[in-house]
Amino acid sequence: MHPQIASIVEQFEEAQARLHRLAASLPEDRWARRADPERWSVAECVAHLNLTSEAFLPQLRDGVARARELGGPAPRRYRRDPLGWLIARAAGPPPRSAVLRRLTRVKTTPAFVPRGERPREELIAEFDRLQADQIALTREADGLPLQRIRVPSPFAERVRYNLYACLTILPGHQQRHLEQAEEVWRPGRG
């Protein structure tokens, strides 16, 4: 497997392990409760990631199918297009600086704002199922000309980037919101 594709698979697997560690360490009564009324609960962070994965999976399936049809060799080194690079940076783990964190905050579009409370086991099982699908599609993408396929963002259909950029955006976005979920009940927060 191409090292860059293997790295994306590892990032998906790490996000999954991170969620399981968080769930195991968090008392049930804190799972769906907000520590701050202006911030999401742990459950809402996970539900948002599930909504995002559900929206991206059709784009990934279609992109991988088109790359397979297009054929040709994979590049020696995969590259994101400029817009894909920018979105991957913005959607990924937040900067350590408090000032930069505030500047990189983005309001989620209504379709991706989680609603309602679902049981922990249900949200985690859904996350695991979606992770398995994303990992399988990433593995299928190995060796394909991902840079030549453009996919629309589910967040804004007029925004398009290459398929490789799309694959790098997803696990970074997961790390961002898993970090947010871990911060909900850090000592001193509630």
Stockholm file with secondary structure:
# STOCKHOLM 1.0

chainA/1-190         MHPQIASIVEQFEEAQARLHRLAASLPEDRWARRADPERWSVAECVAHLNLTSEAFLPQLRDGVARARELGGPAPRRYRRDPLGWLIARAAGPPPRSAVLRRLTRVKTTPAFVPRGERPREELIAEFDRLQADQIALTREADGLPLQRIRVPSPFAERVRYNLYACLTILPGHQQRHLEQAEEVWRPGRG
#=GR chainA/1-190 SS CCHHHHHHHHHHHHHHHHHHHHHHHSCHHHHSCCSSTTSCCHHHHHHHHHHHHHHHHHHHHHHHHHHHHHCCCCCSSCCCCHHHHHHHHHHSSCCSSHHHHHHTCCCCCGGGSCCSCCCHHHHHHHHHHHHHHHHHHHHHHTTSCGGGCEEECSSCTTCEEEHHHHHHHHHHHHHHHHHHHHHHTCTTCC
#=GC SS_cons         CCHHHHHHHHHHHHHHHHHHHHHHHSCHHHHSCCSSTTSCCHHHHHHHHHHHHHHHHHHHHHHHHHHHHHCCCCCSSCCCCHHHHHHHHHHSSCCSSHHHHHHTCCCCCGGGSCCSCCCHHHHHHHHHHHHHHHHHHHHHHTTSCGGGCEEECSSCTTCEEEHHHHHHHHHHHHHHHHHHHHHHTCTTCC
//
